Amino acid sequence: MSVHELAEKIEHMSHAGHGEHGGHGGHGHKASGTHIGITMAVLGVMLALCSALVGGQRTELIGTMVTQSTKWGLAQAEATKFRVIEADLELLKSISPKPDEIRKVEQTLRTKRSSSGKADDEDTAELKDLIASSTEDMADLLTPDPEEITRFKKLSRAYERDHREAKEDAEAYDGKIEAHQEAAEHYEWAQLAAEVGIVVASIALLLSSRGIWFASIALGALCAGTLGVTFVQTRASVEAAEGRIKAAAENEQKLETDDDDDDATPGASAEPGAPAKPEAAKGE
């Protein structure tokens, strides 16, 4: 049936309804074409509203997911920094001479005797002392300063904290994503109810059935109720999620400010993994 024919049918049913009302004083079991037409118009408006809300929620969902993806990228970068500094610290510990091993080598050099068991002459003893002293100096040169080890550990703790905070910042978007997903799904249910309601109202118009018209009204009420409940729930969920996101962002910003203050401290800007500076300091 074309739109023009449907309009003519509505007009015809409207006139018929008015005639029945004037002639018999009531409709009986037949529905007024005017009332059905108004119902269809209201359902059409609700259908358009549902469609707009579904599109808006999907747009918000995509935007939130893109933002969270960016946050997860930052969290992965912080995790990489933490793993690198941990590996550097373990490497620094592994290549550093152990104090027990140094003392053992020194003792072995100083107490070494010739195969005949005779005591060393003055030159040999002096040479042994020189070798032992050189070994001790070399071990001391290769051993990192305690301040350097402390700095590596501090950086490791800072990177671990940054990774944890970046991860929490990314996870804070889960609630907002879930809220938009559920809202889009529920608005689609309301949209389906409006569409079915329009079809049922069309049937009621063709059959002039009041019972079918009431069914279309019930579907319209279901659509309106779903819209209202979904809107209230989504608004509350999104506000709560945005509060968590804001708190996580403020905490991360505070940590970044603290890191900038630490970097501005003299001697804190040196990058780990460059042993040339501690060796130069010892050489001086």
C-alpha positions in Angstrom: 0.0 0.0 0.0 1.4 3.4 -1.0 1.6 6.4 1.4 -1.2 8.1 -0.6 -3.5 5.1 -0.2 -2.6 4.9 3.5 -3.5 8.5 4.0 -6.8 8.1 2.2 -7.5 5.1 4.4 -6.8 7.1 7.5 -9.0 9.9 6.3 -11.8 7.5 5.4 -11.6 5.7 8.8 -11.6 9.1 10.5 -14.8 10.1 8.8 -16.3 6.8 9.4 -15.5 7.0 13.1 -17.1 10.4 13.4 -20.2 9.1 11.6 -20.5 6.2 13.9 -20.0 8.4 16.9 -22.8 10.8 15.7 -25.2 8.1 14.6 -24.9 5.4 17.2 -23.2 7.2 20.1 -20.1 4.8 20.2 -17.5 2.8 18.3 -18.3 -0.7 19.5 -15.3 -2.9 18.8 -13.9 -0.6 16.0 -11.0 1.8 16.5 -11.0 5.4 15.3 -8.7 6.0 12.3 -7.7 9.3 13.8 -6.5 7.7 17.0 -4.6 5.0 15.2 -3.0 7.6 12.9 -1.8 9.6 16.0 -0.5 6.4 17.5 1.5 5.6 14.3 2.9 9.2 14.3 4.0 8.9 17.9 5.6 5.5 17.2 7.4 7.0 14.2 8.8 9.8 16.3 9.9 7.3 18.9 11.5 5.1 16.2 13.5 8.1 14.9 14.6 8.9 18.5 15.7 5.3 19.1 17.7 5.3 15.9 19.5 8.6 16.8 20.3 7.3 20.3 21.7 4.0 18.9 23.9 5.9 16.6 25.1 8.2 19.3 25.9 5.4 21.7 27.8 3.6 19.0 29.8 6.7 18.2 30.6 7.2 21.9 31.6 3.5 22.1 34.0 3.7 19.2 35.6 6.9 20.5 36.0 5.4 24.0 37.6 2.3 22.6 40.0 4.3 20.5 41.0 6.3 23.6 41.4 3.1 25.7 43.6 1.6 22.9 45.9 4.6 23.1 46.1 4.3 26.9 46.9 0.6 26.6 49.8 1.6 24.2 51.2 3.9 26.9 50.9 1.1 29.4 52.8 -1.2 27.2 55.5 1.4 26.7 55.8 1.8 30.5 56.0 -2.0 30.9 58.8 -2.1 28.3 60.7 0.6 30.2 60.3 -1.4 33.4 61.6 -4.6 31.9 64.6 -2.9 30.3 65.7 -1.3 33.6 65.2 -4.6 35.4 67.4 -6.3 32.8 70.0 -3.6 33.1 70.1 -3.9 36.9 70.4 -7.7 36.7 73.2 -7.3 34.2 75.0 -4.8 36.3 74.9 -7.1 39.3 76.0 -10.1 37.3 79.1 -8.5 35.8 80.2 -6.8 39.0 83.0 -8.7 40.9 82.0 -10.3 44.1 83.8 -9.1 47.3 84.4 -12.6 48.4 86.0 -13.5 45.1 88.2 -10.4 45.2 89.5 -11.3 48.7 90.1 -14.8 47.6 92.2 -13.8 44.6 94.2 -11.3 46.7 94.9 -13.9 49.4 95.9 -16.5 46.7 98.3 -14.0 45.1 99.9 -12.9 48.4 100.3 -16.4 49.8 101.5 -18.1 46.6 104.9 -19.8 47.1 107.3 -21.2 44.6 107.3 -25.0 43.9 110.4 -25.4 46.1 108.6 -24.0 49.1 111.2 -21.3 49.7 110.3 -17.9 50.8 110.0 -15.2 48.2 112.8 -12.8 47.8 112.2 -9.1 48.1 111.5 -8.4 44.4 109.1 -11.3 44.1 107.2 -10.3 47.2 107.0 -6.8 46.0 105.8 -8.0 42.6 103.1 -10.1 44.2 101.9 -7.2 46.3 101.8 -5.0 43.2 99.7 -7.6 41.3 97.4 -8.0 44.3 97.0 -4.2 44.7 96.3 -3.8 40.9 93.7 -6.6 41.1 92.0 -4.9 44.0 92.1 -1.5 42.2 90.7 -3.1 39.0 87.9 -4.8 40.9 87.1 -1.6 42.7 87.0 0.2 39.3 84.7 -2.4 37.9 82.4 -2.4 40.9 79.6 0.1 40.5 79.1 2.7 43.1 76.4 2.1 45.7 74.8 5.4 44.6 74.5 4.0 41.1 72.9 0.8 42.3 70.5 2.8 44.4 69.6 5.0 41.4 68.9 1.9 39.2 66.6 0.5 41.9 64.9 3.8 42.3 64.3 3.9 38.5 63.0 0.4 38.6 60.5 1.2 41.3 59.4 4.4 39.4 58.9 2.5 36.1 57.0 -0.2 37.9 54.8 2.4 39.5 54.3 4.2 36.1 53.3 0.9 34.5 50.8 0.1 37.2 49.2 3.6 37.0 49.1 3.5 33.2 47.4 0.1 33.4 44.8 1.4 35.9 44.2 4.4 33.7 43.5 2.2 30.7 41.3 -0.2 32.7 39.2 2.8 34.0 37.6 3.0 30.5 36.1 -0.5 30.8 33.1 0.7 32.7 32.3 3.4 30.1 32.7 1.0 27.2 30.4 -1.5 28.9 27.8 1.2 29.6 27.8 2.4 25.9 27.5 -1.2 24.7 24.6 -2.0 26.9 22.9 1.3 26.1 23.2 0.7 22.3 21.7 -2.8 22.8 18.8 -1.6 24.9 18.0 1.3 22.5 18.0 -1.3 19.7 15.4 -3.2 21.7 13.3 -0.1 22.0 13.7 0.6 18.3 12.5 -2.9 17.5 9.4 -2.4 19.7 8.6 0.9 17.9 9.0 -0.8 14.5 6.7 -3.7 15.4 4.3 -1.2 17.0 4.0 0.7 13.7 3.3 -2.5 11.8 0.7 -3.6 14.4 -0.9 -0.1 14.2 -1.1 -0.4 10.4 -2.9 -3.7 10.8 -5.2 -2.2 13.3 -6.0 0.6 10.8 -6.7 -1.8 8.0 -8.9 -4.0 10.2 -10.4 -1.2 12.3 -9.6 -3.3 15.3 -9.4 -1.7 18.7 -7.7 -4.8 20.3 -4.9 -4.7 17.8 -4.6 -0.9 18.3 -4.2 -1.5 22.0 -1.4 -3.9 21.2 0.4 -1.2 19.3 -0.1 1.2 22.2 1.4 -1.4 24.5 4.4 -1.7 22.2 4.8 2.0 22.2 4.7 2.0 26.0 7.3 -0.7 26.1 9.5 1.4 23.8 9.1 4.5 25.9 9.8 2.6 29.2 12.9 1.0 27.7 14.1 4.4 26.5 13.6 6.0 29.9 15.2 3.3 32.0 18.1 2.9 29.6 18.8 6.7 29.5 18.8 6.9 33.3 21.0 3.8 33.8 23.4 4.8 31.1 23.8 8.3 32.4 24.6 7.0 35.9 27.0 4.4 34.7 28.9 6.9 32.4 29.2 9.5 35.1 30.6 6.9 37.5 33.1 5.7 34.8 34.1 9.2 34.0 34.8 9.8 37.6 37.2 6.8 37.7 38.8 8.0 34.5 39.3 11.5 35.9 40.8 10.2 39.1 43.2 7.9 37.2 44.2 10.7 34.9 44.9 13.1 37.8 46.9 10.5 39.6 49.0 9.8 36.4 49.5 13.6 35.9 50.7 13.9 39.5 53.2 11.1 39.0 54.4 12.7 35.8 54.9 16.0 37.6 56.9 14.2 40.3 59.0 12.5 37.7 59.8 15.9 36.1 60.8 17.2 39.4 63.1 14.3 39.9 64.6 14.8 36.5 65.3 18.4 37.3 67.4 17.3 40.3 71.2 17.5 39.6 72.6 14.1 38.7 69.1 12.5 38.1 69.0 13.2 34.4 71.7 10.6 33.6 70.4 7.6 31.8 71.1 4.2 33.2 73.1 1.7 31.3 76.1 4.0 30.7 78.9 2.9 33.0 81.4 5.4 31.5 80.4 8.2 33.8 81.0 6.2 37.1 84.3 5.0 35.7 85.3 8.5 34.8 84.4 9.7 38.2 86.6 7.0 39.8 89.4 7.9 37.4 89.2 11.5 38.6 
